[in-house]
Amino acid sequence: SKIKSEKSMQPQGRDFFHHFFRDDQFGRPYQQKPQERESSGSGVIVSKDGYIVTNNHVINDATEIEVVLNNKKSYKAQVIGKDPSTDIALIKVDANELSSIHWANSDDVNVGEWVLAVGNPFNLASTVTAGIVSAKGRNINILKDKGAIESFIQTDAAVNPGNSGGALVNLRGELVGINTAIATPTGTYAGYSFAVPSNIVQKVIGDLREFGVVQRAYIGVFIKDINNELAEELGLDDLKGVYVQGLTEGGAADEAGIKEGDVITMINEVEVKTAPELQEEIAQYRPGDVINIILKRNGKAANVNMTLRNKSGNTKLVDKPSLKVLNVLGIELEELSQSFKVNNRIGGGVKIKKINKGKVQDETVVKEGFVITKIDDEKVESLDDFKSIISSKEGGVMFEGFYPGKGGAYYFAIGL
């Protein structure tokens, strides 16, 4: 499928007319309106009832999304969820009985295997190119998200602007990856393209469909690839595996008995030779899942079972109702540090880290950095408090809080 997205672009610098018309007739500062820009990409239908996977960068910040199928039928699409850490997004159109893709196990894809890239480069609909898998587990440091997971399938199938979000399939027509990036000095294909493996894609969109957010699991280790120098220093027999150079205290690995200096060689019977490959395997699981790890310690093999944790160090999954409300509000929140509470003489609250499109942006003048201390006169001590209180509300709410460094309380009414 072809995906068209309209994005509202904020103008860079001041408009030419600002010099002559600094204020409007009501005395308010003159503002240049955002400009609309249309971009296009590709997508893959993953269910008969209209779910489509694409890249996050294809639809991110879009004000309107249109999907055009191979039969030229077009549909408006809604965003179900986005995951910047893998550059995967899930959208949905109102349609039934669509032809959907079959999935391959990307762990079984071999270097040298023939693959086909399907997409809409340069707006050329339904273009197919062929190539081979050049490498697996590639990290090219292209995703800027703090928790980015890069373990790309590299191929020499020609991929160009417009291919993003399209399918990389094997010769049986099964999805092995989502085409995401190219390595090029010119902006067009130069021999190297990269796809997110299908196993990661399948897990991410499963989470987005069920929860609206990815349930990210963490192993709680600091790792590095093994090279000749490290192998000689540690007296290792070979370069296979991933070296554990540190542990998160109380994390999944620490609790399972993994030690600094261990070499992880296998996860659930899948061999891991590099750090990106290890991240790829862990990315396929949720907090609370139990995995089996094979490792080397002092030259001997060991077998360890581990219960994966979330970022907070427990096995809880993020609840769906509160996420829906946060999406409607269009805000991202963060907990307050103890030092912040002490410095501002408050017992608790949550800070608005980022404001996206939603009720807060549309109905208020709240700015990023605002600290919410009460909802409808109920104290908000933590992020869990906020989610619990907001999920029980209907109709509308009143936020009470303050801006750090500014005196006085602020109140904002928001409809739900």
Secondary structure, DSSP 8 states (H G I E B T S, - for coil): -EEEEEEEE--SS--GGGGT-SB-TTS-B-----EEEEEEEE-EE-STTSEEEEEHHHHTTEEEEEEE-TTS-EEEEEEEEEETTTTEEEEEES--S----EE--GGG--TT-EEEEEE-GGG-TTEEEEEEEEEEEE------STT----EEEE-S---TT-TT-EEE-TTSEEEEEEEEE--SSSS-SS-EEEEEHHHHHHHHHHHHHHSS----B--EEEEE--HHHHHHHT-SSS-SEEEEEE-TTSHHHHHT--TT-EEEEETTEE--SHHHHHHHHTTS-TT-EEEEEEEETTEEEEEEEE-B-TTSS-----HHHHHHHHHHTEEEEE--HHHHHHHT-S--EEEEEE-SSHHHHH----TT-EEEEETTEE--SHHHHHHHHHT--SEEEEEEE-TTS-S-EEEEEE-
